[in-house]
Amino acid sequence: MEKSIRIQLLGREYPLRISEENEGHTKTIASVVDKRLRAFREAHPDQSDTTAATITCLAQADELCTLRDELSQLQRLVLEQTALMKLRLENVLDKKLPANQPAEENPGNP
């Protein structure tokens, strides 16, 4: 079900229509963006709201792209490590004694 909410960015109010279940998330995002916009404006009071929004947007996009790259690298690492662990496990299982053979008869296995 859709819901109308209002968020504020740099003191300006923006109406949004969102799904009800996304209200908390949307408000959190708006708060984060507003804080970043305000931080930029505080550091650069001579810049317009449009410049503040543009630079803040670019900074957010840069952060998002960096995090996506890091996530992709971590996913590759997890896949590689999982494949390596699978091979090691298969190797160990292949060297196990048959179920009907006592351990004493095979001195090579602890």
N, C-alpha and C positions, 0 to 999 in steps of 0.2 A: 504494500500500500504506500502510495506517495504522500509526502508531507511537505508543507512549506515551512522553511525556517529563514532566519535572517542571521547573517554573520557580519562582523565588522572588520575592515582592514583599513588601517591608518585613519580611523575615525569615520569612515564612510560605510554605510550600511548596504549590504547586498542581499537581495532575496534569492533563495535557492529552492528548487523542488528536488527532493531526494527521497529515496526509499526510507521508510521508517527505521529499519534496522541499521542504516548508515548514519543516523543523526549524531551519535556520540563521536564516531570516527571523523565525520565532516567537521564538527565543531573543534575537535582536537587539531586537525590539519589547519583550519582557519586560525586557530590560536598560534600555532607554530609559525605560520606565514606572517601573521600580524607582528609577532615578536621580531622576526627577521627584518621585516620592513621598517619597523621602528628603530631597530639597531642601526640599519643603514642610514635612515634619516638623521639619527643622532650623530653619527659619524660624519655625515655629509649634509648639513642643514641647508646648504645652498642649492642642492639638487631638487628637481621637481619630483612629484609623486610618480610620474611616468618613468623617469629615470630610476627611481628607487624600485619600482615594480619590475622594470626590465632587468636591472642588475641582480636583484634578489631572485628573480626567476632563473636567470642564467646560473647563479650560484647553486640553486636547488637542483637544476638539471645536471650540473657538473657532479654534484654529490651523488645524485641518483645513478648516473652513468658509472661512476667509480665503484659504487656499491654493487651494481649489477656485474661489473667486471670481476670484482672480488668474489661474489657469489658463484659466478661461472667457474672461476679457478678452484674454489672450494669443492664444487660439485664434481669437477674433473678429478681432483685429488681423492675424493671419497670413492668415486668409481674405480680409480686405479688401485687404491688400497683394498677395496672390496674384492676386486679380481685377484689381487695378490694373495689375500687371505683365503679365498676360495681355492686357489691352486695349492697353497700350503696345506689346507685342511684335506683336500683330496689326496695329496701326497701322503699325509699321515695316515689317512684311512686305508689307502692302498697297501701300506706296510703293516697293518694290523694283522694279528694272528687269526687264522680261521676260528670260528666259534667253538669247534670241537677239539682244538689242539691246545693242550696245557702250556702255560708260559714256560715251564722248566725245560721243555723239549726244544725251545728256540733260544739259545744263549745270546743271540744278537739283539734281542728286544728286552728292555728292562721290565 
